[in-house]
Amino acid sequence: MPIPAPPATLDRFLTPAHHALWEDADDFAAAEVLPLVDRMESQPSRVDRTTARLLAGRRWFGVTVPTAFGGMHAGHVAKTILIHRLARVSGAAAAILQAGLIPVAALLHYGTPDQHTALLPAVADGSLLMSIAVTEPDQGGHIGAMTTSAEWDGTTWLLSGIKVHVGNSHLAHQHIVVARTAPPGTRTSKALTAFLVAADQKGVHVHRYTSRLGLHGFSFGTITFDRVRIPPHHILGEVGQGFDVAQSSSILYGRPNLAAVSLGLHEAALTLTTQYVSSRPRHGKTVADLAVIRNRLGQMNARLLMAQILAYHAADMLDHGLPCDAELCAAKGLGHELAAETSRDAMELHGANALTEGRPLERVWRDMQTTYAPAGTGEVQRIRLAQALLHEHGHPDHHTPHTQWSARHAHHPRADPATTP
């Protein structure tokens, strides 16, 4: 696929340094990631470790880590650029990066100074990859019904349970695991605690990875914890603060990250379709010359423009420390919806050729299905948007948080990636 420059639509969000990062990400994706795609697709049960090493070598897992710890401190727009441009070439590569950044948010927001000193430099230089384990087999994303538990025996915590759909499950050196530490019936916001768990610790078992519908090469698998001993200084945040750790990380990093993945796949679907109809002969011209086809292409392009603005506007608000939970909901939920509609059009415009295994569009369509559920389904995002609207208009709703997560963890004004090493 040709590599386009950043669209003028996004100029208000991008600094010259962002433009340079955009070009760097495109060059990297074309030169380093694209040659790996066929291998990842041909071995869907294989976890791709090469891509993670390449990303670590660029120090991109430290894109939001402060420079004091060796990170880029480049902000959320920069993070969005990296994920977006990778997803345009490989949804799996983008997923490896975005999943590795969500636990970094938890560490940044809730880690102690000692934990920051011990872990963030390794995150920044790419030698430590992290995961966050919250979802469970029967409860899914319903955090309040979590059954994984940790019991205090007087000297240490004993962690037991099973987590599923853990991003980078087979690559991570360190897991952040959220578990129940209070008796059933305790208010959810005080019942859970987050723990730092080394991947090679006794009692940690990563299940054999099996292929999924999409994102071949990326592991989002199952981990069992069997009476894993966790010392008190490996708690992330405070006892009873696990709900906050899980929610804030999902909302402030998970939502914009998934919006960026959807955006890259959305752009890929539109580019592939434009190329296809422009080269497909029909009545002495091409399919692209038919008015009915141009109508479809125009609608697809309009959706992409909307998705771009949603994703980058929300990330820009985060960089400026503005309350933007609603914008993050819209970017994730509507961003996926717009991308899914475009992928459906793309499949239809390709006709039977869209169903051929090995065609890029077939891979893009499969990958796109994986961005719906993580960090909250479309229904969840719409419910949150409705709650925010009702709260704004004074409607009492005990489910609506009084403080937005983006306000609780407001970042300093935009960090310019031009100032980073």
Residue, then its C-alpha position, 0 to 999 in steps of 0.5 A: m500500500p502507498i504511504p500517505a502523509p498525515p491528512a490535513t484533517l489532523d493538522r490541529f493535533l499534530t506538531p512537527a515532531h508528530h509528523a516526524l514520528w508518523e513518517d518514522a512509524d510508516d517507514f518502520a511498518a513498511a520495512e520491518v513489520l510488513p515482511l513478517v505478516d505472511r509468516m504470522e498469517s501462515q502460523p495462526s497458533r504461533v506467538d510472534r516474538t520478533t515483532a515485540r523485539l523490534l518494537a522494544g528496540r525502538r523504545w516505543f513501549g516507553v512512549t508515555v514513560p517520563t524522560a527521568f526513567g529513560g522514556m519518550h514522554a511523548g504523550h497520547v497523540a504520539k501513542t495514537i500515531l504509533i498504534h494507528r500506523l502499525a495497524r494499517v500494516s498489521g493489526a497484530a503488531a499494533a495489538i502487541l504495542q497497545a496491549g503492552l502500554i495499558p499496564v504501563a498506565a497502571l504502573l505510572h498512575y499507581g506505582t510507588p517511587d520504588q516501583h517506578t525506579a525498579l520497573l520503568p527504566a526497563v519498560a522504557d528500554g524495551s527489556l521489560l514487557m508487561s501485561i494486565a490480567v483482569t478478564e475471567p472465563d465466566q465473568g468476562g469484563h464484569i469486574g464486580a463478579m471477579t472470582t480470582s482471589a488473594e488471601w493474606d496468610g499473615t506474611t504474604w498474599l496467596l493469589s489463585g484464579i484464572k485470567v483469559h484474553v490477557g494481551n501479550s500473555h506469552l510475551a510479558h515478563q511481568h503481569i499486573v493481576v487484579a484479584r478479590t481481596a475482600p469477602p463477597g458482598t463488599r462494595t466492588s470499588k473496595a473489594l479488589t487489589a492489583f498485584l505485580v506478578a513475575a511471569d516466571q514465578k512459581g504457580v504461574h502457568v501460561h496455557r498453550y496458545t491456540s489460534r484466534l479468528g484474527l490478530h495472528g501472531f499476537s497472543f491474548g491467552t489464558i494464565t492460571f495462578d495457583r497459590v502464587r506468593i505475593p509480598p506486600h511491596h508487590i501490591l500496585g496502589e493500595v489494598g482495595q484499589g484494584f478496581d481503580v487500577a483496572q478501570s483507569s487503565s482501560i479507560l485512559y489507555g485501553r479505549p484510545n489504544l483500541a480506537a487507534v487499532s480500529l483506525g489503522l484497520h479502517e484506513a487499510a480497508l479503504t485503501l485496499t478497496t480503492q486500489y481494487v475498484s480502480s484496477r478492475p476493468r468494466h465496460g472499457k473503464t474501471v469499476a471505480d468509474l461507476a457512480v454507484i461505486r463512487n457513492r460507496l467510496g465516498q461514504m467510506n471516506a467520510r467514515l474514515l474522516m470521522a474516525q480520525i477526528l474522534a481518535y486524535h481529538a480524544a488523545d489531544m484532550l488527554d495530552h492537555g489534561l482535559p476531562c474527556d472520558a466521554e470523548l474516549c468512549a466515543a472514539k472507541g465505540l463509534g470508531h469501531e462501528l465506523a470501521a466495521e461498516t467500512s469493512r463490510d462495504a469493502m468486502e461487498l465491493h470485492g465480491a467473491n474475491a474478498l473471501t479468498e484466504g491470503r488476500p489482505l482484506e480478508r486479514v483486515w476484516r478478521d482483525m477488525q472483529t477483535t477490536y469490539a469487545p476489549a476496553g468495553t463493547g459498543e453497548v458499554q460505551r453508549i451506556r457510559l455516554a448516556q450516563a455522562l449526558l444525564h449527569e450533565h443535566g442533573h439526572p441522579d444516577h448512582h452508576t455515574p462516577h462523580t469524577q472522570w478518570s481523565a480528570r483524576h489522572a490528568h497529564h501535564p500539558r502536551a509533551d513534545p516528542a521533539t524534546t525526547p531522546 
